[in-house]
Every structure is written in C-alpha cells, then in structure tokens.
Amino acid sequence: MHHILTKNPGLLWGLAVVDGKAERMIDETAADVLAQPQDWCWMHFALSDHRARRFIENFEAVPQAARALLLSGETRPQIHLTATCAYGVIPDIEKDFDGQSLGAGRLAFWLDAEYLVTARHHPMRVAEEVHAQSLAGPPPASPALAFVRLNEHYVAVVEQRLAVLTHLLDTLEDQVLSDRADLDQSKLGPARREIARYHREFASLRTAYHRATSGRGAFAQGPVAEHLPALAQAAEDVDRDAAALTERARLLFEEMDARISANANRSLQTLTILSTLLLPPTFIAGAFGMNVPAIPWANDHGGFWWAIGLCTVVVAASWAALKRYGIL
C-alpha cells in the first residue's frame, strides 16, 4: 500500500485492517497507522471540514470523476463501476447528536482493492454503526465487502422500522374496524410520510443498482460488480414491502377520514335538530319577554305556565313534523 498521508487529513474516523483485525484510526494517528503494511483501510470524512475537502481534492488514487462526486453534495443515489474501482452515492439515515434517527441522508463513497473513502455532510447512522461493528467484531475482508455491509445494514435498519410502522397500521386498522368513535389521525400522517420516504429511497436505490449492473460491460469483474445482483434483490424486496405499506396507509387514511366525517355529520345533524326544536320556544320566550303593553297573560296569575305549555306544544308539533318528513 503506497503512502497517502504526510499530515492530518481532516479524518473524522477510520480503521485499518491488519491480518483480519481492525485498528482504529483518528486524525492525529492516521499517517502513522497507514505507514505500516495493512490489508486495507476505511477513511471517513466530514465535508464540513476544509482539510477533508482539500485532502480528497489532492488524493490522486481517486479518479477525478470520483473526487468531484465525493465533494459535490450530490443526493441522487448512483453507483459507477470501473475495472479497478467503484464510486457513487448511497442512502443513509441522518441522526442527531443524541443518536436519534432523523430524515434521509446520503453517503458518498469511493473504493478500490485497498481503500474505502466515504464522505458525508451530516452525521449518518448506518456508516457509524457499521464502523462500530467492524471495530467490535471481525471486520469486512475488503473495501467491497464493507460497501456490501453498508448496504445490507441500511436494508436491515429500514426493515426494522417498517416492522414498527406495520404494527402501528395494524393498531389503527383495528380501531377503525371496531367502529370506535375516538379515531385519531395524528399518528397516521407522520407514518405515511416516513413510509413514502422509504419507498422513494429504495426505488432510487434499485434504479442505481440496475444502471450499474446493466451498463457495467467490461467492468463485470470490478470490485463490487459480483455483489450488485444480490443487493438489488434485497432492495427490491424492501421496496415492494414499502409500496404495499404506502397503499395500505393511504386506504386506511381514507377510511379513517370517512369515519371521522360521518361522525362529524351525525353530530352536526343532532345539533341542527336540537336547534330546530329550540328555535320556536326561544322565539316565544323572547316575545313574552318584551317590555311593552298588551302582552298576553301579563296580568294572569298562571301566565307563566300558559307560556310554558305553549312552548311545549310547539316543540311537540315540530318534533312530529320532523318525524313525518323523515328528518328524524
């Protein structure tokens, strides 16, 4: 392995694999670690560090097109193959400083037989977890297998999340089928957005795999070419599951919306009927409450009860009219 470092490159973290064991690299020790013989190494950079950007720009082992892609901030998943290397952009999951998963992320990569270089703008969950797994247990035997592990772990993380979302949809569906009146759509909206995002991510990833495998030609023996069909099949399986959940969530939303609208209509109908029945008594009470001469029963000792009786008769007549015309 030729020397590539003479000073700190702005390395976020890295590892060097020597005799099947992973050795941790940090920015200050990277040059010393890589000066020793090793099987291969993984270097991970944060593109917010100008030292990292300068290192990638001057890293001549990486083809110019790959360097440009690493630094470009491209968000479209893509995989490019050559006879000796592979580079592109694969999906990841952003996380905050507390380790909580956020939205969709992107990880740019380049690899050959000796190096794996990855770069990102924001902290990424999958890359961090694969790095930790490689340090804790047997690391991948090559950069290509590390790339495969990144893709497989991303699939595993999304499958776990889809299982959680499936359980949520099951719970909401049971509530709908049990004719509960207290349906709550507040959880369904975020779930639909998340499922739709995974569907888009895997549709794009499938396209990237397909383009790489269909156009590889003379590069069929490249470092990752033999792994792409299996990765494409796994992505297709998850995409199919996400698409089914997307349709199921849409139908469930429509059903819940129809049930909520029906409940609201019934409530409005009840309020309308009550208002209709109370309107005549309200008018009568208002008329007898006017402070003008000639009010009927004004001087009658039982005038109040006559007014109450009149209100009762009017309400009963209104009720009968509503029943006759099928409104009640």
ZATORTI-614897 format. One record per residue (C-alpha): x, y, z; residue in three letters; residue number from 1. Coordinates in Angstrom, 2 decimals, always signed. Example, Ala and Ser with C-alpha at 12.3 -4.5 7.8 and 13.67 -1.06 7.14 Angstrom:
// ZATORTI-614897
@X:+12.30; Y:-4.50; Z:+7.80; guti:ALA; fido:1
@X:+13.67; Y:-1.06; Z:+7.14; guti:SER; fido:2
// end
This chain:
// ZATORTI-614897
@X:+0.00; Y:+0.00; Z:+0.00; guti:MET; fido:1
@X:+1.50; Y:+3.32; Z:-1.03; guti:HIS; fido:2
@X:+1.73; Y:+6.17; Z:+1.42; guti:HIS; fido:3
@X:-1.04; Y:+8.73; Z:+1.09; guti:ILE; fido:4
@X:-0.68; Y:+10.84; Z:+4.22; guti:LEU; fido:5
@X:+2.02; Y:+13.20; Z:+5.34; guti:THR; fido:6
@X:-0.13; Y:+15.29; Z:+7.71; guti:LYS; fido:7
@X:-3.57; Y:+15.33; Z:+9.30; guti:ASN; fido:8
@X:-6.15; Y:+15.00; Z:+6.51; guti:PRO; fido:9
@X:-9.21; Y:+16.08; Z:+8.50; guti:GLY; fido:10
@X:-10.20; Y:+12.48; Z:+9.10; guti:LEU; fido:11
@X:-13.43; Y:+12.09; Z:+11.08; guti:LEU; fido:12
@X:-12.65; Y:+8.48; Z:+11.87; guti:TRP; fido:13
@X:-11.19; Y:+5.45; Z:+10.16; guti:GLY; fido:14
@X:-9.94; Y:+1.94; Z:+10.55; guti:LEU; fido:15
@X:-7.10; Y:-0.10; Z:+9.16; guti:ALA; fido:16
@X:-7.45; Y:-3.87; Z:+8.77; guti:VAL; fido:17
@X:-4.28; Y:-5.81; Z:+9.52; guti:VAL; fido:18
@X:-4.31; Y:-9.61; Z:+9.46; guti:ASP; fido:19
@X:-8.08; Y:-9.71; Z:+9.79; guti:GLY; fido:20
@X:-8.24; Y:-7.30; Z:+12.74; guti:LYS; fido:21
@X:-9.43; Y:-3.70; Z:+12.65; guti:ALA; fido:22
@X:-7.31; Y:-0.96; Z:+14.17; guti:GLU; fido:23
@X:-8.91; Y:+2.36; Z:+14.98; guti:ARG; fido:24
@X:-7.59; Y:+5.46; Z:+13.22; guti:MET; fido:25
@X:-8.03; Y:+9.06; Z:+14.29; guti:ILE; fido:26
@X:-6.88; Y:+12.16; Z:+12.53; guti:ASP; fido:27
@X:-3.71; Y:+12.58; Z:+14.58; guti:GLU; fido:28
@X:-2.52; Y:+8.97; Z:+14.16; guti:THR; fido:29
@X:-3.73; Y:+8.24; Z:+10.63; guti:ALA; fido:30
@X:-0.38; Y:+8.93; Z:+8.96; guti:ALA; fido:31
@X:+1.49; Y:+6.62; Z:+11.35; guti:ASP; fido:32
@X:-1.09; Y:+3.83; Z:+11.04; guti:VAL; fido:33
@X:-1.14; Y:+3.94; Z:+7.26; guti:LEU; fido:34
@X:+2.65; Y:+3.97; Z:+7.09; guti:ALA; fido:35
@X:+2.56; Y:+0.35; Z:+8.24; guti:GLN; fido:36
@X:+1.60; Y:-2.61; Z:+5.99; guti:PRO; fido:37
@X:-2.11; Y:-3.47; Z:+6.12; guti:GLN; fido:38
@X:-4.80; Y:-5.31; Z:+4.20; guti:ASP; fido:39
@X:-7.00; Y:-2.28; Z:+3.53; guti:TRP; fido:40
@X:-8.29; Y:+0.85; Z:+5.25; guti:CYS; fido:41
@X:-11.50; Y:+2.83; Z:+5.56; guti:TRP; fido:42
@X:-11.37; Y:+6.61; Z:+5.84; guti:MET; fido:43
@X:-14.49; Y:+8.59; Z:+6.70; guti:HIS; fido:44
@X:-14.63; Y:+12.37; Z:+6.20; guti:PHE; fido:45
@X:-16.98; Y:+15.19; Z:+7.14; guti:ALA; fido:46
@X:-17.27; Y:+17.53; Z:+4.17; guti:LEU; fido:47
@X:-17.78; Y:+20.48; Z:+6.52; guti:SER; fido:48
@X:-14.04; Y:+20.23; Z:+7.33; guti:ASP; fido:49
@X:-11.98; Y:+22.16; Z:+4.78; guti:HIS; fido:50
@X:-8.97; Y:+19.90; Z:+5.49; guti:ARG; fido:51
@X:-11.00; Y:+16.87; Z:+4.42; guti:ALA; fido:52
@X:-12.10; Y:+18.58; Z:+1.22; guti:ARG; fido:53
@X:-8.51; Y:+19.56; Z:+0.43; guti:ARG; fido:54
@X:-7.29; Y:+16.03; Z:+1.08; guti:PHE; fido:55
@X:-9.92; Y:+14.49; Z:-1.22; guti:ILE; fido:56
@X:-9.16; Y:+17.05; Z:-3.93; guti:GLU; fido:57
@X:-5.48; Y:+16.05; Z:-3.87; guti:ASN; fido:58
@X:-5.91; Y:+12.30; Z:-3.34; guti:PHE; fido:59
@X:-4.59; Y:+11.14; Z:-6.71; guti:GLU; fido:60
@X:-5.51; Y:+7.49; Z:-6.14; guti:ALA; fido:61
@X:-9.13; Y:+8.54; Z:-6.66; guti:VAL; fido:62
@X:-10.16; Y:+9.28; Z:-10.27; guti:PRO; fido:63
@X:-11.11; Y:+12.86; Z:-10.99; guti:GLN; fido:64
@X:-14.77; Y:+11.99; Z:-11.60; guti:ALA; fido:65
@X:-14.97; Y:+10.21; Z:-8.26; guti:ALA; fido:66
@X:-13.32; Y:+13.13; Z:-6.45; guti:ARG; fido:67
@X:-15.80; Y:+15.51; Z:-7.98; guti:ALA; fido:68
@X:-18.71; Y:+13.32; Z:-6.88; guti:LEU; fido:69
@X:-17.35; Y:+12.96; Z:-3.34; guti:LEU; fido:70
@X:-17.20; Y:+16.75; Z:-2.99; guti:LEU; fido:71
@X:-20.31; Y:+17.67; Z:-4.95; guti:SER; fido:72
@X:-23.06; Y:+17.13; Z:-2.39; guti:GLY; fido:73
@X:-24.98; Y:+15.03; Z:-4.92; guti:GLU; fido:74
@X:-28.18; Y:+13.50; Z:-3.46; guti:THR; fido:75
@X:-29.23; Y:+11.13; Z:-6.27; guti:ARG; fido:76
@X:-28.29; Y:+7.51; Z:-5.41; guti:PRO; fido:77
@X:-25.89; Y:+6.22; Z:-8.03; guti:GLN; fido:78
@X:-23.14; Y:+3.64; Z:-8.50; guti:ILE; fido:79
@X:-20.39; Y:+3.88; Z:-11.09; guti:HIS; fido:80
@X:-18.09; Y:+0.96; Z:-11.91; guti:LEU; fido:81
@X:-14.66; Y:+0.86; Z:-13.48; guti:THR; fido:82
@X:-12.29; Y:-2.04; Z:-13.96; guti:ALA; fido:83
@X:-10.49; Y:-1.31; Z:-10.67; guti:THR; fido:84
@X:-12.82; Y:+0.79; Z:-8.51; guti:CYS; fido:85
@X:-16.40; Y:+1.85; Z:-7.77; guti:ALA; fido:86
@X:-17.81; Y:+5.17; Z:-6.61; guti:TYR; fido:87
@X:-21.15; Y:+6.82; Z:-6.14; guti:GLY; fido:88
@X:-23.77; Y:+7.88; Z:-3.61; guti:VAL; fido:89
@X:-25.85; Y:+5.52; Z:-1.45; guti:ILE; fido:90
@X:-28.65; Y:+6.33; Z:+1.02; guti:PRO; fido:91
@X:-28.16; Y:+6.51; Z:+4.75; guti:ASP; fido:92
@X:-30.15; Y:+7.86; Z:+7.70; guti:ILE; fido:93
@X:-29.26; Y:+11.14; Z:+9.36; guti:GLU; fido:94
@X:-29.00; Y:+11.20; Z:+13.13; guti:LYS; fido:95
@X:-28.63; Y:+13.93; Z:+15.71; guti:ASP; fido:96
@X:-26.04; Y:+14.17; Z:+18.45; guti:PHE; fido:97
@X:-28.26; Y:+12.10; Z:+20.77; guti:ASP; fido:98
@X:-28.28; Y:+9.24; Z:+18.27; guti:GLY; fido:99
@X:-31.93; Y:+9.75; Z:+17.28; guti:GLN; fido:100
@X:-32.73; Y:+8.95; Z:+13.66; guti:SER; fido:101
@X:-33.87; Y:+11.87; Z:+11.55; guti:LEU; fido:102
@X:-34.55; Y:+12.09; Z:+7.82; guti:GLY; fido:103
@X:-32.95; Y:+10.65; Z:+4.74; guti:ALA; fido:104
@X:-29.21; Y:+11.11; Z:+4.32; guti:GLY; fido:105
@X:-26.56; Y:+10.48; Z:+1.70; guti:ARG; fido:106
@X:-23.15; Y:+8.85; Z:+1.88; guti:LEU; fido:107
@X:-20.69; Y:+9.40; Z:-0.96; guti:ALA; fido:108
@X:-18.10; Y:+6.66; Z:-1.43; guti:PHE; fido:109
@X:-15.13; Y:+5.53; Z:-3.48; guti:TRP; fido:110
@X:-13.33; Y:+2.20; Z:-3.16; guti:LEU; fido:111
@X:-10.73; Y:+0.04; Z:-4.80; guti:ASP; fido:112
@X:-8.83; Y:-3.00; Z:-3.59; guti:ALA; fido:113
@X:-7.01; Y:-1.06; Z:-0.83; guti:GLU; fido:114
@X:-9.14; Y:+1.88; Z:+0.24; guti:TYR; fido:115
@X:-12.69; Y:+2.77; Z:+1.10; guti:LEU; fido:116
@X:-13.30; Y:+6.51; Z:+1.30; guti:VAL; fido:117
@X:-16.67; Y:+7.77; Z:+2.49; guti:THR; fido:118
@X:-17.82; Y:+11.36; Z:+2.93; guti:ALA; fido:119
@X:-20.95; Y:+12.98; Z:+4.32; guti:ARG; fido:120
@X:-22.32; Y:+16.40; Z:+5.23; guti:HIS; fido:121
@X:-24.26; Y:+15.33; Z:+8.35; guti:HIS; fido:122
@X:-23.85; Y:+12.51; Z:+10.89; guti:PRO; fido:123
@X:-25.03; Y:+9.21; Z:+9.43; guti:MET; fido:124
@X:-26.43; Y:+6.30; Z:+11.40; guti:ARG; fido:125
@X:-25.61; Y:+3.34; Z:+9.14; guti:VAL; fido:126
@X:-21.99; Y:+4.34; Z:+8.50; guti:ALA; fido:127
@X:-21.39; Y:+4.88; Z:+12.23; guti:GLU; fido:128
@X:-22.94; Y:+1.55; Z:+13.18; guti:GLU; fido:129
@X:-21.06; Y:-0.45; Z:+10.53; guti:VAL; fido:130
@X:-17.84; Y:+1.23; Z:+11.65; guti:HIS; fido:131
@X:-18.56; Y:+0.28; Z:+15.28; guti:ALA; fido:132
@X:-19.41; Y:-3.29; Z:+14.28; guti:GLN; fido:133
@X:-16.18; Y:-3.59; Z:+12.30; guti:SER; fido:134
@X:-14.13; Y:-2.48; Z:+15.31; guti:LEU; fido:135
@X:-16.00; Y:-4.75; Z:+17.74; guti:ALA; fido:136
@X:-16.04; Y:-7.90; Z:+15.64; guti:GLY; fido:137
@X:-14.45; Y:-9.38; Z:+12.55; guti:PRO; fido:138
@X:-14.17; Y:-6.55; Z:+10.01; guti:PRO; fido:139
@X:-15.03; Y:-6.97; Z:+6.34; guti:PRO; fido:140
@X:-12.25; Y:-8.66; Z:+4.40; guti:ALA; fido:141
@X:-12.11; Y:-5.95; Z:+1.72; guti:SER; fido:142
@X:-13.47; Y:-2.50; Z:+0.87; guti:PRO; fido:143
@X:-16.01; Y:-4.13; Z:-1.44; guti:ALA; fido:144
@X:-17.38; Y:-6.24; Z:+1.40; guti:LEU; fido:145
@X:-17.51; Y:-3.14; Z:+3.60; guti:ALA; fido:146
@X:-19.61; Y:-1.50; Z:+0.88; guti:PHE; fido:147
@X:-21.87; Y:-4.56; Z:+0.87; guti:VAL; fido:148
@X:-22.18; Y:-4.39; Z:+4.65; guti:ARG; fido:149
@X:-23.18; Y:-0.71; Z:+4.45; guti:LEU; fido:150
@X:-25.97; Y:-1.55; Z:+2.01; guti:ASN; fido:151
@X:-27.12; Y:-4.62; Z:+3.94; guti:GLU; fido:152
@X:-27.19; Y:-2.76; Z:+7.23; guti:HIS; fido:153
@X:-29.22; Y:+0.05; Z:+5.69; guti:TYR; fido:154
@X:-31.73; Y:-2.55; Z:+4.48; guti:VAL; fido:155
@X:-31.83; Y:-4.13; Z:+7.95; guti:ALA; fido:156
@X:-32.43; Y:-0.78; Z:+9.68; guti:VAL; fido:157
@X:-35.25; Y:+0.13; Z:+7.31; guti:VAL; fido:158
@X:-36.83; Y:-3.32; Z:+7.63; guti:GLU; fido:159
@X:-36.87; Y:-2.92; Z:+11.42; guti:GLN; fido:160
@X:-38.51; Y:+0.47; Z:+11.06; guti:ARG; fido:161
@X:-41.07; Y:-0.87; Z:+8.59; guti:LEU; fido:162
@X:-41.97; Y:-3.58; Z:+11.10; guti:ALA; fido:163
@X:-42.69; Y:-0.88; Z:+13.69; guti:VAL; fido:164
@X:-44.79; Y:+1.07; Z:+11.19; guti:LEU; fido:165
@X:-46.66; Y:-2.10; Z:+10.22; guti:THR; fido:166
@X:-47.60; Y:-2.65; Z:+13.86; guti:HIS; fido:167
@X:-48.82; Y:+0.95; Z:+14.06; guti:LEU; fido:168
@X:-51.01; Y:+0.45; Z:+10.98; guti:LEU; fido:169
@X:-52.34; Y:-2.80; Z:+12.49; guti:ASP; fido:170
@X:-53.36; Y:-0.95; Z:+15.65; guti:THR; fido:171
@X:-55.05; Y:+1.87; Z:+13.75; guti:LEU; fido:172
@X:-56.83; Y:-0.60; Z:+11.47; guti:GLU; fido:173
@X:-58.20; Y:-2.48; Z:+14.48; guti:ASP; fido:174
@X:-59.55; Y:+0.79; Z:+15.86; guti:GLN; fido:175
@X:-61.29; Y:+1.52; Z:+12.56; guti:VAL; fido:176
@X:-62.79; Y:-1.96; Z:+12.25; guti:LEU; fido:177
@X:-64.06; Y:-1.83; Z:+15.84; guti:SER; fido:178
@X:-66.16; Y:+1.26; Z:+14.96; guti:ASP; fido:179
@X:-64.55; Y:+3.36; Z:+17.64; guti:ARG; fido:180
@X:-65.71; Y:+6.97; Z:+17.69; guti:ALA; fido:181
@X:-62.44; Y:+8.41; Z:+19.03; guti:ASP; fido:182
@X:-60.31; Y:+7.81; Z:+15.91; guti:LEU; fido:183
@X:-57.07; Y:+9.79; Z:+15.88; guti:ASP; fido:184
@X:-55.27; Y:+10.51; Z:+12.60; guti:GLN; fido:185
@X:-52.36; Y:+12.36; Z:+14.21; guti:SER; fido:186
@X:-50.11; Y:+9.27; Z:+14.18; guti:LYS; fido:187
@X:-51.07; Y:+8.16; Z:+10.69; guti:LEU; fido:188
@X:-49.84; Y:+11.28; Z:+8.89; guti:GLY; fido:189
@X:-46.18; Y:+11.05; Z:+10.07; guti:PRO; fido:190
@X:-46.23; Y:+7.29; Z:+9.44; guti:ALA; fido:191
@X:-47.42; Y:+7.82; Z:+5.85; guti:ARG; fido:192
@X:-44.65; Y:+10.36; Z:+5.22; guti:ARG; fido:193
@X:-41.98; Y:+8.03; Z:+6.60; guti:GLU; fido:194
@X:-43.20; Y:+5.03; Z:+4.63; guti:ILE; fido:195
@X:-43.40; Y:+7.09; Z:+1.44; guti:ALA; fido:196
@X:-39.83; Y:+8.30; Z:+2.02; guti:ARG; fido:197
@X:-38.54; Y:+4.73; Z:+2.31; guti:TYR; fido:198
@X:-40.44; Y:+3.81; Z:-0.84; guti:HIS; fido:199
@X:-38.77; Y:+6.66; Z:-2.73; guti:ARG; fido:200
@X:-35.35; Y:+5.81; Z:-1.31; guti:GLU; fido:201
@X:-35.47; Y:+2.17; Z:-2.35; guti:PHE; fido:202
@X:-36.95; Y:+2.95; Z:-5.72; guti:ALA; fido:203
@X:-33.96; Y:+5.24; Z:-6.36; guti:SER; fido:204
@X:-31.53; Y:+2.65; Z:-4.97; guti:LEU; fido:205
@X:-32.99; Y:-0.06; Z:-7.21; guti:ARG; fido:206
@X:-32.52; Y:+2.24; Z:-10.19; guti:THR; fido:207
@X:-28.89; Y:+2.82; Z:-9.20; guti:ALA; fido:208
@X:-28.23; Y:-0.92; Z:-8.91; guti:TYR; fido:209
@X:-29.95; Y:-1.61; Z:-12.22; guti:HIS; fido:210
@X:-27.99; Y:+1.03; Z:-14.09; guti:ARG; fido:211
@X:-24.73; Y:-0.19; Z:-12.60; guti:ALA; fido:212
@X:-25.37; Y:-3.83; Z:-13.48; guti:THR; fido:213
@X:-26.86; Y:-3.23; Z:-16.92; guti:SER; fido:214
@X:-24.12; Y:-0.88; Z:-18.04; guti:GLY; fido:215
@X:-21.05; Y:-2.44; Z:-16.47; guti:ARG; fido:216
@X:-19.92; Y:-4.27; Z:-19.66; guti:GLY; fido:217
@X:-16.19; Y:-4.76; Z:-19.47; guti:ALA; fido:218
@X:-16.24; Y:-3.89; Z:-15.76; guti:PHE; fido:219
@X:-18.09; Y:-7.06; Z:-14.76; guti:ALA; fido:220
@X:-15.05; Y:-8.09; Z:-12.74; guti:GLN; fido:221
@X:-14.86; Y:-4.80; Z:-10.80; guti:GLY; fido:222
@X:-14.60; Y:-4.83; Z:-7.01; guti:PRO; fido:223
@X:-18.36; Y:-4.70; Z:-6.27; guti:VAL; fido:224
@X:-19.93; Y:-5.96; Z:-9.52; guti:ALA; fido:225
@X:-20.50; Y:-9.52; Z:-8.31; guti:GLU; fido:226
@X:-22.39; Y:-8.27; Z:-5.22; guti:HIS; fido:227
@X:-24.78; Y:-5.93; Z:-7.01; guti:LEU; fido:228
@X:-27.41; Y:-8.51; Z:-8.11; guti:PRO; fido:229
@X:-27.93; Y:-9.71; Z:-4.52; guti:ALA; fido:230
@X:-28.06; Y:-6.13; Z:-3.25; guti:LEU; fido:231
@X:-30.55; Y:-5.22; Z:-5.96; guti:ALA; fido:232
@X:-32.78; Y:-8.15; Z:-5.00; guti:GLN; fido:233
@X:-32.75; Y:-7.11; Z:-1.32; guti:ALA; fido:234
@X:-33.61; Y:-3.53; Z:-2.28; guti:ALA; fido:235
@X:-36.45; Y:-4.76; Z:-4.49; guti:GLU; fido:236
@X:-37.89; Y:-6.81; Z:-1.63; guti:ASP; fido:237
@X:-37.89; Y:-3.85; Z:+0.76; guti:VAL; fido:238
@X:-39.25; Y:-1.54; Z:-1.93; guti:ASP; fido:239
@X:-42.12; Y:-3.96; Z:-2.52; guti:ARG; fido:240
@X:-42.91; Y:-4.02; Z:+1.20; guti:ASP; fido:241
@X:-42.74; Y:-0.22; Z:+1.42; guti:ALA; fido:242
@X:-45.00; Y:+0.15; Z:-1.61; guti:ALA; fido:243
@X:-47.57; Y:-2.21; Z:-0.06; guti:ALA; fido:244
@X:-47.46; Y:-0.27; Z:+3.21; guti:LEU; fido:245
@X:-47.82; Y:+3.01; Z:+1.32; guti:THR; fido:246
@X:-51.02; Y:+1.79; Z:-0.34; guti:GLU; fido:247
@X:-52.32; Y:+0.32; Z:+2.90; guti:ARG; fido:248
@X:-51.67; Y:+3.56; Z:+4.80; guti:ALA; fido:249
@X:-53.45; Y:+5.55; Z:+2.08; guti:ARG; fido:250
@X:-56.54; Y:+3.35; Z:+2.21; guti:LEU; fido:251
@X:-56.52; Y:+3.44; Z:+6.00; guti:LEU; fido:252
@X:-56.30; Y:+7.23; Z:+5.95; guti:PHE; fido:253
@X:-59.26; Y:+7.42; Z:+3.57; guti:GLU; fido:254
@X:-61.28; Y:+5.04; Z:+5.73; guti:GLU; fido:255
@X:-60.48; Y:+6.96; Z:+8.91; guti:MET; fido:256
@X:-61.27; Y:+10.24; Z:+7.18; guti:ASP; fido:257
@X:-64.64; Y:+8.87; Z:+6.04; guti:ALA; fido:258
@X:-65.45; Y:+7.60; Z:+9.55; guti:ARG; fido:259
@X:-64.47; Y:+10.90; Z:+11.16; guti:ILE; fido:260
@X:-66.51; Y:+12.83; Z:+8.58; guti:SER; fido:261
@X:-69.51; Y:+10.55; Z:+9.21; guti:ALA; fido:262
@X:-69.23; Y:+11.10; Z:+12.97; guti:ASN; fido:263
@X:-68.97; Y:+14.85; Z:+12.43; guti:ALA; fido:264
@X:-72.02; Y:+14.78; Z:+10.16; guti:ASN; fido:265
@X:-74.02; Y:+12.89; Z:+12.77; guti:ARG; fido:266
@X:-73.03; Y:+15.42; Z:+15.41; guti:SER; fido:267
@X:-73.99; Y:+18.30; Z:+13.14; guti:LEU; fido:268
@X:-77.31; Y:+16.64; Z:+12.37; guti:GLN; fido:269
@X:-78.03; Y:+16.28; Z:+16.10; guti:THR; fido:270
@X:-77.15; Y:+19.91; Z:+16.74; guti:LEU; fido:271
@X:-79.32; Y:+21.02; Z:+13.82; guti:THR; fido:272
@X:-82.32; Y:+19.08; Z:+15.11; guti:ILE; fido:273
@X:-81.87; Y:+20.47; Z:+18.61; guti:LEU; fido:274
@X:-81.59; Y:+23.99; Z:+17.21; guti:SER; fido:275
@X:-84.73; Y:+23.45; Z:+15.13; guti:THR; fido:276
@X:-86.69; Y:+22.23; Z:+18.15; guti:LEU; fido:277
@X:-85.47; Y:+25.03; Z:+20.42; guti:LEU; fido:278
@X:-85.96; Y:+27.85; Z:+17.93; guti:LEU; fido:279
@X:-89.78; Y:+28.24; Z:+18.41; guti:PRO; fido:280
@X:-89.59; Y:+28.22; Z:+22.24; guti:PRO; fido:281
@X:-86.78; Y:+30.75; Z:+22.02; guti:THR; fido:282
@X:-88.97; Y:+32.99; Z:+19.85; guti:PHE; fido:283
@X:-91.93; Y:+32.60; Z:+22.22; guti:ILE; fido:284
@X:-89.81; Y:+33.33; Z:+25.29; guti:ALA; fido:285
@X:-88.36; Y:+36.38; Z:+23.58; guti:GLY; fido:286
@X:-91.80; Y:+37.64; Z:+22.52; guti:ALA; fido:287
@X:-93.25; Y:+37.29; Z:+26.03; guti:PHE; fido:288
@X:-90.19; Y:+38.92; Z:+27.48; guti:GLY; fido:289
@X:-90.71; Y:+42.21; Z:+25.63; guti:MET; fido:290
@X:-91.47; Y:+45.12; Z:+27.97; guti:ASN; fido:291
@X:-94.44; Y:+46.52; Z:+26.01; guti:VAL; fido:292
@X:-98.17; Y:+46.78; Z:+26.76; guti:PRO; fido:293
@X:-100.73; Y:+44.17; Z:+25.67; guti:ALA; fido:294
@X:-98.52; Y:+41.15; Z:+26.34; guti:ILE; fido:295
@X:-100.91; Y:+38.16; Z:+26.60; guti:PRO; fido:296
@X:-101.34; Y:+36.79; Z:+30.10; guti:TRP; fido:297
@X:-99.28; Y:+39.66; Z:+31.51; guti:ALA; fido:298
@X:-101.71; Y:+40.09; Z:+34.39; guti:ASN; fido:299
@X:-102.76; Y:+36.45; Z:+34.61; guti:ASP; fido:300
@X:-101.51; Y:+34.65; Z:+37.72; guti:HIS; fido:301
@X:-100.90; Y:+31.48; Z:+35.64; guti:GLY; fido:302
@X:-99.46; Y:+33.27; Z:+32.60; guti:GLY; fido:303
@X:-96.01; Y:+31.75; Z:+33.05; guti:PHE; fido:304
@X:-97.40; Y:+28.22; Z:+32.89; guti:TRP; fido:305
@X:-99.52; Y:+29.09; Z:+29.86; guti:TRP; fido:306
@X:-96.34; Y:+30.25; Z:+28.07; guti:ALA; fido:307
@X:-94.51; Y:+27.07; Z:+29.12; guti:ILE; fido:308
@X:-97.38; Y:+25.00; Z:+27.82; guti:GLY; fido:309
@X:-97.37; Y:+26.86; Z:+24.52; guti:LEU; fido:310
@X:-93.63; Y:+26.20; Z:+24.15; guti:CYS; fido:311
@X:-94.23; Y:+22.51; Z:+24.87; guti:THR; fido:312
@X:-96.98; Y:+22.27; Z:+22.29; guti:VAL; fido:313
@X:-94.81; Y:+24.00; Z:+19.65; guti:VAL; fido:314
@X:-91.83; Y:+21.70; Z:+20.36; guti:VAL; fido:315
@X:-94.07; Y:+18.63; Z:+20.14; guti:ALA; fido:316
@X:-95.54; Y:+19.85; Z:+16.85; guti:ALA; fido:317
@X:-92.07; Y:+20.49; Z:+15.45; guti:SER; fido:318
@X:-90.94; Y:+17.02; Z:+16.53; guti:TRP; fido:319
@X:-93.97; Y:+15.44; Z:+14.83; guti:ALA; fido:320
@X:-93.33; Y:+17.40; Z:+11.63; guti:ALA; fido:321
@X:-89.68; Y:+16.31; Z:+11.55; guti:LEU; fido:322
@X:-90.68; Y:+12.68; Z:+12.11; guti:LYS; fido:323
@X:-93.32; Y:+12.83; Z:+9.38; guti:ARG; fido:324
@X:-90.86; Y:+14.11; Z:+6.78; guti:TYR; fido:325
@X:-88.20; Y:+11.54; Z:+7.76; guti:GLY; fido:326
@X:-85.70; Y:+14.04; Z:+9.13; guti:ILE; fido:327
@X:-85.59; Y:+12.26; Z:+12.48; guti:LEU; fido:328
// end
